[in-house]
Amino acid sequence: MNFDVWWIPAAEDQLAEIWMAAADRAAVTQAADRIDTELAADPLGVGESRPDRYRVLIEMPLVVYYEVSEPDRRVRVLRVVAARTLS
């Protein structure tokens, strides 16, 4: 059974800003789609845990911070930022 993935409005706004500024908008769209798919399928099996029940998932070129409510089968994406690459 899948989880319901919900991006809070602030995270949706952050994603829109990243998309607007991106040199490769398709890559941002594809990463967001992969994030939705991965979080819906197994939110505790992807990403890494952080303090206070938060988790982080890196799906280039995005990094999302989220929390999982197992009883509700719900994932809330709380924040998204553009991943920085080392050169």
C-alpha positions in Angstrom: 0.0 0.0 0.0 1.4 3.4 -1.0 1.8 6.5 1.0 0.1 9.8 0.1 2.7 12.4 -0.7 1.8 16.0 0.1 4.1 19.0 -0.5 3.3 21.8 1.9 2.7 25.1 0.1 6.1 26.5 1.1 7.8 23.5 -0.5 5.7 23.9 -3.6 6.8 27.5 -3.8 10.4 26.5 -3.3 10.2 23.9 -6.1 8.6 26.5 -8.5 11.5 29.0 -7.7 14.1 26.3 -8.4 12.4 25.3 -11.6 12.1 28.9 -12.8 15.9 29.5 -12.2 17.0 26.1 -13.5 19.2 25.8 -16.7 17.7 22.4 -17.2 14.0 22.5 -16.2 13.4 19.0 -17.4 15.9 17.7 -14.9 14.1 19.4 -12.1 10.7 18.1 -13.2 12.1 14.5 -13.6 13.7 14.7 -10.1 10.4 15.9 -8.5 8.6 13.1 -10.2 11.1 10.5 -9.0 10.8 12.0 -5.5 7.0 11.6 -5.5 7.4 8.0 -6.7 10.0 7.0 -4.2 8.3 8.6 -1.3 4.9 7.1 -2.2 6.5 3.6 -2.5 8.8 3.5 0.5 9.5 6.7 2.4 11.4 5.1 5.2 13.5 3.0 2.9 14.9 6.0 0.9 16.7 9.0 2.2 18.4 9.4 5.6 17.0 10.1 9.0 17.5 13.4 10.8 16.6 14.5 14.3 13.0 15.0 15.3 11.5 12.4 12.9 12.6 14.3 9.8 14.3 12.7 6.8 16.2 14.0 3.8 16.3 12.6 0.3 18.7 13.7 -2.5 17.5 13.2 -6.0 19.8 15.3 -8.2 19.3 18.2 -8.7 17.0 18.4 -5.7 17.2 17.8 -2.0 13.9 17.4 0.0 13.3 17.3 3.7 10.2 15.4 4.7 8.4 13.6 7.6 6.5 10.3 7.5 3.3 9.5 9.4 3.1 5.7 9.2 -0.3 5.4 10.9 -1.8 7.8 8.3 0.3 6.5 5.4 1.2 10.1 4.7 4.4 11.9 3.7 4.8 15.6 4.0 7.5 17.3 2.0 8.5 20.3 4.1 11.3 21.9 2.2 13.1 21.5 -1.1 16.4 23.1 -2.1 18.6 22.9 -5.2 21.5 20.4 -4.7 24.9 21.9 -5.0 27.6 20.0 -6.9 31.2 20.1 -6.0 33.5 21.2 -8.8 
